[in-house]
């Protein structure tokens, strides 16, 4: 068998060698490109991982910040613990007096109970369950005696400008019941008293945030401890308190304390503020004065404690009035004596109806009395003194 031999010329060998070199280069190039692609993919993956890690850390940080922020927010307390209620004060600078306004611009069912014998009020007859108007849009408290009732006109103007109230022929008529306390002698300028401008300013200042307490608004010129004669009175003020049950029911109170009597802590029976003895530090104790029969009562009309209780329950006008009546128990527990011939003690009640909880009047009324007593104590404890009218914080205690 003959073997066939192939002879390759030199030029052909050169061409073959060049082809082999090109193929080898391409292989190396392909391998390099593959490595680069792998490295790029690895870099992208690493970058993605880093990004995801950073995103996770950022998300965790945001969650942590959110939790920390939520934890740092104190729950609302006082009257504004009830959604839809805003409270504003305006205190005059010329003498210690002013007004306090509670706004319920979406409307609330209202009721009232007047237990004092020297009241100064506005629109209380309207709240009688037999009368037609069901909703109120604000409640106004003021110093200045009967002159202070003018503050409600300023609140009405504020609300009308915002088209809040009952619409009639292009106008809006807001319903603003009001009550006043007597503080004309405080500060020595009795001709200076709250007016419509004061009411407008208080309404404009109203917020749903924490309620200022003590010697502000209607409590700026309020005093306590004037029963029995011969004693030295102390500073009253504005106070508020609230409670929310696990089922979401909220009951709250706000009060302007200008009582003839002493302020008593119901928890221990101790006098917190009241008529002071000659030493200016100890108390005469209205309870002892009553039992002694040696009474020189203050002149009628120069006192008055004004209160408002509110709930997010849905109530009728008759139920709201019952709540106001029961809240007067808070007056009786924390003021001795209360509901005298010398006071115009008045409590309003409003119900926003935002809670779906079936209303239990016994529970709501009982809590209203509790919150009212708590608010009275806060009013005198948060007050700041005036010349001749020290506050609780000014007394020397062991």
ZALO-646088 format. One record per residue: z, x, y of N, C-alpha, C in turn. Coordinates in steps of 0.02 Angstrom, whole numbers, plus 32768, in hexadecimal, padded with zeros to 4 digits. Atoms other than C-alpha are relative to their C-alpha. Last residue first. Layout:
% ZALO-646088
ZXYZXYZXY...
***
This chain:
% ZALO-646088
7FE97FC78027949077B68DD47FCE80137FCA7FE680168041942C77488E4A8016803C7FD87FE37FC98026940C77608F03801E7FE47FC07FB88004800F939C76D88F468016803A7FD67FD87FE07FCC92F377078F91804B80007FF280047FB88008928C76E38EF5802C802680337FD97FEC803B92C6762F8EF78003804B7FFA801C80158040927F761C8FA6802E80177FC780107FCC803292E0762990487FE17FE07FC280108022803F92D275A290CD7FEC80337FCB7FCE8034800F932875DC916D7FF27FD97FC07FC07FF97FDD928D7642919C802C7FC27FF6800C80047FB8920A762191158043800C80237FD1801A7FCF920F7651905E7FE67FFE80477FE87FC87FD7918476668FDF80297FE2803B7FFE80067FB7916A75E68F5680178040802280397FDC7FE3913B76138EA380007FFF804C7FFD7FB9801491E575E58E5B7FC8802A801D7FCA7FDE7FDA91ED75448EBF8005804A7FED800980087FB8914475028E86803580268027802E7FCC7FE7915475498DD77FF87FFC804B7FDD7FBF800391ED74DE8DB77FD48038801A7FCD80017FCB919374428DF380268043800180227FF27FC190FC746D8D8580328002803A80117FB97FFF916A74778CE97FE0801380437FC27FDB7FF891B673CC8D0F7FF2804B80047FE9800B7FBC910973838D2880408027800E80267FD47FD390CA73D38C8880157FF880487FED7FBA800D915573818C237FDC803080307FBC7FF57FE5913C72D78C75801680487FF6800680017FB7908072DF8C548043800C802180157FBD7FEB90A473138BA07FF88004804C7FC87FD2800C910672738B847FF0804780157FCC800B7FCE907E720D8BD7803C802D7FF8801A7FE97FC08FF5725A8B6C80357FF8803780047FB78000905B72468ACC7FE9801A80447FBC7FE58006908E71938AED8000804C80037FE080027FBF8FE071678B2C8047801C7FFE7FBF801B80118F8A71A08A8E802A8003803F7FC47FF77FD68ED571B88ABD803E7FDE7FE47FE680437FF38E5471C98A318041800580287FC2800F80238E1072798A4480197FBA8012800D8037802E8D5C727B8A81803E7FEC7FD97FE97FF680458D8D72E38B187FF17FC27FD6802D7FD180228D2672DF8BB98014800E7FB88023801E80398D7A72408BF77FD2802E7FDB80477FEF7FFC8DA672888CA27FD77FE37FC780187FF180448E4E72308CAF7FB5800C80048049800480098EAE722D8D537FEE80147FB980187FEA80428F6472068D7A7FB47FF97FFE8042801980138FB871FC8E257FF080187FB980277FDB8031907272168E407FBE7FDB7FF2803E8020801790D471E28EDA7FDD802D7FCD801A7FE5803F918472088F187FC67FD87FE3803C8029800B919771CA8FCB7FDF80137FBF803C7FDF801A9249720A8FDA7FC77FCF7FFA80167FCE7FCF92DF71D590437FC180247FEC801580257FC4930671338FE77FE3803080347FCD801A7FD3930E719E8F4B7FE27FD78039801280467FF1929171B58EBF80337FDF802E8047800E7FF292E472558E827FF87FB78012801C803E801C939972938E8A7FB67FF980127FC380297FFF939773148E43801A7FFB80487FE8800C7FBC92E773558E24803C7FD27FFE7FFE7FC27FDA92AF73A68D7F80177FF880487FE27FC9802592D0731F8CFE800B803E802C7FB9800D800D92B5728B8D71802280397FDC7FDB7FFD7FC1921172D18DB5804B7FFA7FF17FFD7FB97FEE91D372F08D048024800B80417FC77FE580269201723D8CD88007804B800E7FC680007FD49188720F8D65804080167FDB7FF97FBD7FE290FF72438CED803A800480307FDA7FD6802E911D71A28C8B800B8046801C7FBB8019800390E771388D20802B802E7FD37FDF7FEE7FC0904C71A28D3E80497FEB7FFF7FF57FB88003901D71928C858024801880407FC67FF5802C903470D68C928011804A7FFA7FC380117FDB8FC170D28D29803E800A7FD57FF47FCA7FCF8F3C71318CC8803F7FF180287FE27FC880258F4E70B58C38800F803A802F7FBD801480138F3070228CAD802480387FDB7FD57FFC7FC48E9C707A8CFC80487FEE7FEF800D80377FD28E5170958C4E802C8009803E7FCD80347FF58E5B713E8BFB7FE37FC8802B802180397FE18DE671BE8BAC80317FC780058008803C802A8E47725D8B8A7FDB7FCA80278046800680118E2772FB8BF07FF47FC57FD1800E7FF680478ED072E68C437FB57FFC7FF58045800880148F1772EE8CF27FF9800D7FB580097FED80478FBF72DD8D457FB97FF07FEC803D801780218FD172E08E02800180187FB880187FE5803F907272F08E647FBF7FE27FE98041801C801190B772DE8F137FE680207FC180227FD58031916F72FB8F377FC17FDC7FE98036801B802B91B072AA8FD47FE580367FD480087FDD803F922A72D790617FC37FE47FDD80067FB97FF1924772A991167FFB802A7FC080447FEA7FF1921E71F190FB7FF8804A800C80388016802A92CF71AF91067FBE801D80178021803B7FE49350721991637FC47FED7FD480317FF07FCC93B4728E90F67FDD7FC1801880467FFA80149447724790967FD48014803A802280097FBF94F9727090CB7FB680077FF380487FF77FF89555725690287FEA7FF3804880047FE77FBB960C726C8FFF7FB780128010800780387FD2960E71FD8F637FFC801680497FC87FFE7FD09652728E8EFC7FFE7FC4802F7FC28018802095E372658E67803B7FFF8030800780478012954572728ED080427FE47FE37FFC80267FC2957E73178F1E7FFB7FB57FF17FB980037FED95A1735E8E7180087FD780407FDF8029803294F173348E38804B7FF8800F800880477FEF94A773758EDA80237FD37FCE800B8028803C94EA74238EB380017FB580117FCF80367FFB953274818F4A7FFE7FD27FC3801980447FF594D4751B8F1580387FCE80057FEC80308034950075D38F267FE87FBA801380177FEA804294A076528F8E80117FCE7FC980497FF8800294A8762090467FE380127FBC80117FBA800C95627641904F7FB5800D7FFB7FF97FD87FC3957B759890A27FEE80497FF77FBE80027FE09539753B90098001802F803C7FD47FC68007948375278FDE80427FF680257FD47FF97FC5942774838FC38031803A7FF57FDF803C7FE793A6749D8F3B8029800E803E80037FFF7FB6934575168ECF80207FBF801880307FCB7FF1935175458E167FFA8009804C8024800A7FC293EC74E08DEC7FD4803D800D7FED7FD57FC8941A74F38D357FD67FF0803E7FD880257FD0940D74638CB980158029803D7FBA7FE9800193D574D88C2E802D7FDC80327FEF7FDC803E932674A28BF8804980137FFC7FEA802D80359317741E8C80801680237FC080267FED803C931574A48D0880177FD47FC67FD97FEF803C935674488DA07FD180157FC8802E7FF58037930C743E8E4F8027801C7FC580027FBC801D938673F48ECB7FCC80037FC97FD07FE98031936673548F2D7FF980497FEC7FBE80007FE1930D73268FCE803380207FD17FCC802F8015926A735B8F7E803F8004802A7FDF80037FBF91D373AE8FCD803B7FD07FF97FB980108004917D73E68F2C8021800580457FE87FE37FC190BF73DF8F2B80487FE980097FCC80217FD7908E73C08E76800C802780407FFB7FDA7FC2900073E28DFC80307FDA802D7FDF801D7FC6900173A88D477FFB8030803B7FED7FD07FCB8F9C73C38CAA80217FDB803A7FDB80257FCD8F78736F8C03801A803380327FDF7FD97FCB8EF473B28B8D80227FD180317FE480287FC98EBF73668AE78024802D803180287FFC7FC28E5873E38A8380197FD680398039802D80058E9973B789D57FD67FFE803F80347FE8802E8F07745289D47FC37FD37FF97FED800880468F6374138A6F7FC880197FD28038801680288F4274568B1E80157FFE7FB77FFA7FF480478FD174628B9A7FC27FE57FDD802B8025802D8FD3746E8C57801080117FB87FF47FEE8046903974A58CED7FD27FD67FD4802B80218031902D74A38DAB800F80197FBA7FFE7FE38043909A74CB8E417FD27FDA7FD1802F801E8030909374B28EFD800680247FBD80457FE88004912474D98F717FD67FD97FCF8025801F803791DC74CA8F987FBA801B7FFE8049800A7FFE9245753E90047FE67FDF7FC180287FC880189300752990127FB67FEE8000803A800D802B937A74B9906E7FDC80407FEC80367FD97FE5942674E690B17FC57FFA7FD080197FC8802694A9746490907FC6802380227FD77FC57FF8950973F8910B7FE8803D7FDA7FEE7FEC7FBC94BC735690D0802B803F80007FB87FF77FF994BF731190218017801480457FD6803A8010940973288FF4804A8010800A7FE9801D7FC1939D73A8904E802E7FC47FF47FB87FF67FF7937D741E8FBD801B7FE580417FD78025803092C074338FC2804A800B80107FBD7FE6800A923B746B903F80257FD47FCE7FD38028802A917E74579052804480227FF87FC480107FD9912774AB90E680337FD77FD87FF07FCA7FD1909F7507908680407FF380277FBD7FE5800B90A4748F8FF38016803480327FCE80347FF2901174239029804780197FF8801780457FFA8FA674BF902D80367FD08013804680077FEC9003755C8FFA7FEF7FB68007800380167FBB90B875918FE97FB97FFE801B7FCE7FEB7FD090C0759A8F2C7FF57FE380457FC1802580029029758F8EBB802F801B80367FCC7FDE7FD98F7175C18EC0803E7FD480037FE980257FC58F11756B8E348036802880247FB780087FFC8EB475DC8DBB80157FE080427FDA7FC680168DF975BA8DBB804B7FF480037FE4801180418D9E75148DC48026803C7FE2801E7FDD80388D83752C8E7E801E7FE67FBF7FEB801380448DA574CC8F1F7FD980267FCB7FE27FC680218D8A752A8FC380117FF27FB780327FCB80038D1074A99008801B803C7FD98033801480308D89741E8FDE7FCC80377FF67FE17FFC80438E17747A90367FCD7FED7FCB7FF97FB980138DA9749890CF801D80087FBB80437FE5800E8D7573E190D8800480487FE88016801C80408E2973A790CA7FBC801A7FEC7FD87FE080348E60741E91547FE97FE77FBC801C7FBC80098DD273E391C4802580267FC9803D800580288E0A732F91A87FE180447FF3802D80357FEB8EB8735791E97FC380007FD38042800180218F5173BE91B77FD77FC480177FFF801D80438FDE73C792367FB97FFE7FE380347FE08029900B742092D780067FE57FB98040801D7FEE906B73AB93497FC580207FDB8010803E8024910B73D492EC7FBE7FE08013803A801A7FDB910E748993287FE77FC07FDF7FF2800E7FBA91BA74CF92FA7FC57FE7802980297FD67FD591847523925880067FF1804980057FBB801891C4749B91E57FD18028802D7FD27FD27FDD91F473FF92487FF780497FED800B7FF77FB89154739F92178032803180217FEE7FBB7FF2916273B9915B7FFD8010804A7FE67FF57FBD915D730791178015804980087FB87FEF7FFE90EF72EB90808014801380477FE77FCC7FD2904872959072804A800B7FF67FB9800A7FF18FE172318FF48018803B80297FDB7FC97FE18F28721A8FD580497FED80097FBA80127FF38EA871B28F768026803D801A7FD07FC97FF88DF671F28F8B80457FE480107FBD801E80018D69717F8F51803380397FFE7FD17FE380318CBF71C48F8580457FDF80067FBA800E7FEF8C48714E8FE1802E801D7FC97FD57FF7803B8B95718B8FDF80497FF880167FC17FDC7FF48B13714F905C802680067FBE800E7FBD7FE68A5C71239041803E8028801180327FFF7FCB8A7B706990317FF38044801F800A803F7FDD8B1E70788FCF7FCD800A8037803980077FD28B3871008F4E7FF97FBA801C8025803B80128BE971148F067FC77FF680337FE0803F7FEE8C2371C58F1C7FD77FC67FE97FD0801380338BDB72748F1C80267FC280188016803D80218B3E72928F80802C7FED7FC4801A7FEB80418B6F73458FAA7FEB7FC47FD580367FCF7FF38B87731E90637FDF80167FBF803B80257FEB8BEA7285902B7FC5802E800D801F801E803B8C6472F48FCD7FC07FDB801280187FCA802C8C8D736290637FDA7FE37FC4803C7FE37FE18C9972CB90D57FE180377FD58037803080088D107274905D7FBF801C801E80157FFA80458D7E730F90567FC57FD17FF380257FC180078D85731291137FE6800A7FBA8041800B7FE08DB7725A91177FD4803F7FFC802D802180308E3F727E90977FBB7FF3801E80227FCD80288E8E72FA91107FCE7FE17FCF80437FF47FE58EB3726B91887FDA80347FD7802F802A80258F46723B911A7FB88009801780257FDA80338F9E72D291667FD17FD67FD6803B7FE17FE08FCF727092027FD480227FCB8038803080009040720591937FC2801C80217FEC8046800190B1729D91727FC27FD38003800F80217FC19062734491A080157FB880057FC680017FD59054738D90F27FEF7FD8803E7FFD7FDE7FC08FC5735B908280478000801D7FB97FFB7FED8F9173278FD48003802780427FEB7FD27FCB8EDE72EF8FB1804B7FFA800C7FBC80137FEC8E9772A58F108015803380347FD27FCC7FE88DDC72AC8EED80447FE0800D80267FC17FFC8D49724D8EA2802A803A801A7FF07FDC7FC38D9F71AD8E677FDA80437FFD80037FB77FFD8D5771358DE78016801A80447FE67FDF803C8D7970828DB08009804B800880157FBA80028D66701C8E50802280257FC680407FF480208D7B6F628E2B7FEE804A7FF880347FF77FCE8E326F3B8E467FC280227FE3802180407FF28EA56EF18DC37FC880068032802F801380358ECF6F9F8D7F7FDB7FBE800C7FE3803580288F1D6FCF8E287FCD7FEA7FCB7FF47FE980448ECB70708E6080227FCC7FD480407FFD80238E8170208EFD800980127FB6800F804480178F316FF58F357FBF7FFE7FD87FD9800C803D8F5770B08F3C7FF47FBA7FE58028801680398EC870D28FB680277FF67FBF8041801E7FF08F34713290327FDC7FF07FBF80387FFD802F8FEB7166902A7FC17FDE801B803880007FD29089718F908C7FC1800A7FD780407FDF800E911E716190237FD07FFE803B801D7FEE7FBE91D17140905B7FBD80227FF67FFC80397FD1922570E38FCB7FE5801080457FD67FF37FC691F271598F3E7FFD7FC680317FBA800E801091AE71188E9A8030800E80397FD67FED7FC790F3710B8EBA80477FEB7FF17FBD801E8004908C71098E1A8029801B80397FCC7FE67FD48FD1712A8E1F80417FDB7FF37FC6802C7FFD8F3671188DB48034801E802D7FC47FF17FDB8E8871628DAF80367FCB7FFA7FD9803D7FFD8DF2716C8D3A8043801080207FCB800480318D8E72078D6580247FBD80097FD9803D80038CED722B8DC2803480027FC98022802C80308C6972B18DAC80247FBD7FF8803F80187FE48CA973038E4B7FD77FD37FD2801D801480418D5B73118E107FBD7FDF80108042801E80058DA473728EA37FEE7FEF7FB880177FFE80468E5D73938EBF7FBF7FDA7FFC8031803080158E8973BA8F747FED800C7FB780187FED80428F22740F8FBC7FD37FC87FE780128035802E8F53740690737FE5801E7FBF80437FFD801B8FAA746F90F57FF27FC77FD2801580418018904D7499914A7FB980067FE780048008804890AF753391817FF27FB77FEC7FBD800C801A90817545923A7FFB7FF37FB57FD6800C7FC58FEC7581929F80487FF07FEE7FE17FC27FEA8F9875D2920680317FF4803A80087FF27FB98F6D753291AB8025804080137FBF7FF87FDF8F62753890EE7FF480128049800B7FE47FBD8EC974F490948044800180237FCB80047FCD8ED274DD8FD97FE48016804480057FD57FC58E4E74B98F54803A7FF480307FC880057FD28E5074778EA27FF68030803A7FFB7FC57FD48DBD74548E2F80387FF380337FCF80047FCA8DBB73DF8D9A800080418027801580317FCE8D2273C68D2B80307FF8803980447FF97FE68D69741D8C937FF07FC88031802A803A80128E26740D8C827FBC80088020800C7FF980488E8074B58C867FD57FC77FE780467FF0800D8E6774A28D427FF380127FB7802B803B7FFB8F0E74488D507FB8800E7FEF7FF780297FC58F7374DB8D117FCD7FC880017FC2802580038F3175588C9480087FD980417FEF80237FC38E8A75A88C6E80407FD87FF58014804680008E8C761D8BDA80157FDE80407FC7802D800C8E9F76D48C087FE77FB880008001803C7FD78E0077398BF7803A7FD37FED7FDF7FF57FC08E2577E78BB480027FC3802C7FB87FF9800A8E0377B68AFF8024800880427FE5804180118D5977748B30804B80037FF88003802A7FC58D3078168B89801F7FBC7FF37FCC7FEA7FD28D6F787E8AF780017FD5803E7FBF8013801C8D0978168A7D8038801480307FFA80497FFB8C7078248AEB80437FE97FE77FF480127FBA8C8A78DE8B0380097FB580087FBD7FEB7FF08C9E78F78A4880127FED80487FD2802F80218C0278918A268048800F8012800480407FDC8BA478F68AA7802F7FCD7FE37FDD7FF87FC18BE579988A5C7FFF7FC080287FB88000800E8BB3796189AF8028800580407FED804580108B08793489EF804A7FFB7FF3800280287FC28AF979DC8A4480177FB97FF37FC77FEC7FD88B327A3689A680047FD780407FC4801B80218AB879D2893E803E801180277FFE80487FF48A2D79F489BA803E7FE07FE27FEC800A7FBB8A567AAC89B980067FB680107FB97FED7FFB8A517AAC88FC801A7FF580477FDA8035802089AE7A4C88FC804B800F80048001803A7FD389667AC5897A802A7FC77FE47FD57FF07FC789A07B5A891280037FC480307FBB8002801789567B0B88778031800D80397FEE8046800B88B67AE688D280477FF97FEA7FF7801F7FBE88B17B97891380147FB87FFA7FC07FE87FE688CF7BD78863800E7FE180447FCA8020802688457B69882180448015801A7FFF80467FEB87D17BA188AC80387FDB7FDD7FE480017FBD87FF7C56888A80067FB9801A7FB87FF2800687E47C3F87D080217FFD80447FE1803C801B873E7BEC87F1804B80087FFA800180337FCB87107C7B886380227FC17FE87FCC7FEF7FCF87497CF887DF80047FCC80387FBF800C801F86E57CA0875B8039800E80317FF880498003864C7C9987CC80447FEF7FE37FF280177FBC86627D5187F4800C7FB580017FBB7FEB7FEF86737D7B873D80137FE780457FD3802A802685D87D1587158048801180107FFF80427FDF857C7D6B87A180307FD17FDC7FDA7FFA7FC185B07E14875E80057FBD80237FB97FF8801185797DE586AD802B8004803F7FE88042801884D57DA486EF804A80037FF07FFA802C7FC684BC7E448753801B7FBC7FEC7FC57FEA7FDA84E37EB086BB800B7FD1803C7FC58010802A846B7E4C86528040801280257FF580487FFC83E97E5186DC803E7FEB7FD87FE3800E7FBD83FE7F0C86E980117FB680087FBA7FE8800183E67F1F862B80227FF180437FD8802E802A834B7EB38631804980147FFF7FF8803E7FDA83067F1886C1802B7FCE7FDB7FD07FF37FCB832A7FBA8664800D7FC1802A7FBD7FFC801E82D47F7885C88036800B80367FED80448012823B7F46862E80467FFE7FE37FF080247FC382357FF0867F80177FB97FF37FBF7FE77FE8823E804585D580167FDB803F7FCC801D802B81B37FD885928045801580187FFA80477FEF81458004862680377FE07FD87FE180037FBE816580BE860F800C7FB880147FB87FEF8009814080B1855780257FFA80427FDF803B801C809C8057857F804A800C7FF77FF780337FCC806A80E185F380227FC37FE67FCA7FED7FD180908160856B80087FCD803880127FCD7FD08021810B84E6803B800D80307FF680177FBC806880AE84537FF2803A802F7FF87FC87FD3802680CB83A380047FE58047801480137FBD804280468322800E803A802E7FDA7FDE7FCC8042807E826D7FE67FEC8044802380007FC0800B801081DE802C801D80357FD480147FC88050804181357FDA8006804080077FD67FC47FCF804680A6802B7FE580378000802B7FC48000800080008000802B803D
***
